[in-house]
Amino acid sequence: MQSVQWDPNLISKYNINGPRYTSYPTALALHTHFDQTQIQTAISQSPEALSLYLHIPFCHKLCYYCGCNKVVTRHQHKADIYLDGLAAEMALYAPLLCDKSINQLHLGGGTPTFLTEVQLSRLMALLQQHFTINNDAEISIEIDPRSCSDNKLRHLRKLGFNRVSFGVQDLDEKVQIAINRVQDTELIRHQVMLSRELGFSSINLDLIYGLPFQQPASFSATIDEIIRLNPDRISLFSYAHLPERFAAQRKITDSSLPGAPLKLELMQLAINRFVGAGYQFIGMDHFAKPEDALAKAQQTGKLQRNFQGYTTRGQDGLIGLGVSSISQVSGVLWQNSKDLPVYYAAVNAANLPLKHGFSLNRNDKIRAALISQLICHFQLDIETFCQLWKINDFWRYFSEALERLQPFIEDGLVELAAGQIKVSPVGRLWVRSICTCFDAYLNQGQQRFSKVV
């Protein structure tokens, strides 16, 4: 995808509210009437190699744009208490995973680099105590440059971390002040270079478009610097302004935000520049160098998607640990409590700290597979799909989807030809909207989400 053709009519027509489809159904479909015994069955039926996600909720400072589950504190000892809770939760899962191994481990948040070197060492020791981590496992962590010293980076590498993701968001000072996340460009540049010297196999940089006071000229300067830093991957997220849901966002005034046309101009600018610099447009919000594992997975038809976004492993084999974490294993989804005291009470009583869950039926699994294929690879071979899922008549099965797809087909965003569904190059921007055509839950009107771009 070398460029994007922008049609104002298409933008206004298809920039609807829709899920990011890190799962199907989405997490909003989870319910409290969930039989926990399904977890043990799901894990027993799972592949031998699984992925682990650990949520570290603590942050030293509040970023106004953030919608993550977080606890803002300066009290470092709270992380020690949290590690006690994680240890208790790991002990509950250890018997279920005794014949499994971990081939992917990711620390997210919050701010995982809130943890000190001693706390990080303890966390890794706990993981090694309770689980079998493969020697070639992908071990990654999200980094706030402001809370990561050179020594901490070196320590992460010694602990076995091989992938890092730096939260940049924007390098313009006015934007940084408005979102309460001021970080020096030289600091980011230094940490990226040091990460490369230390031998991290993949470096990702996160950006957000649609933030307060962003303008094409200033955002272009940020993009220039990102390209100079030469990361292996780039994440380009759309800022979803939902102050009614996230209290911190109320500190961002509506008048400071770029309007829809300007926001889309920022997106167009970034996509064209990154693709022009040689990055592969993975889709939605990710770019990768052609030789990166993520790009290669897409090139070979093996790219997957889970609650962490695009991934090379673990679409239906992800265990989430920690407050608010979500798991997806063998067609069963479950989420931990988002409330820290409730989480502690559960694990201290030797109970899984579950809030709710969901077990996919056959129809859910079929639609999940279809949506994943479109959102990862932008095309679907109908005959192959029908053979895999034993569907006699594809368009009879998805009759309601065919009707909903018609506008996308008429506008050239979707092509039906030679027994395939293909998302056109322009349609890739609207793949989330296209996927909603196959979403049985969304089309019942039960959920609301942010704009797709």
Secondary structure, 3 states (H helix, E strand, C coil): CCCCCCCHHHHHHHCCECCCCCCCCCHHHCECCCCCHHHHHHHHCCCCEEEEEEEECEECCCCCCCCCCCEECCCCHHHHHHHHHHHHHHHHHHHHHCCCEEEEEEEEECCHHHCCHHHHHHHHHHHHHHCCEEEEEEEEEEECHHHCCHHHHHHHHHCCCCEEEEEEECCCHHHHHHCCCCCCHHHHHHHHHHHHHHCCCEEEEEEEECCCCCCHHHHHHHHHHHHHHCCCEEEEEECCCCCCCCHHHHHCCHHHCCCHHHHHHHHHHHHHHHHHCCCEEEECCEEECCCCHHHHHHHCCCCEEECCEEECCCCCEEEEECCCCEEEECCEEEEECCCHHHHHHHHHCCCCCEEEEEECCHHHHHHHHHHHHHHHHCEEEHHHHHHHHCCCCHHHHCHHHHHHHHHHHHCCCEEEECCEEEECCCHHHHHHHHHHHHCCCHHHCCCCCCECC
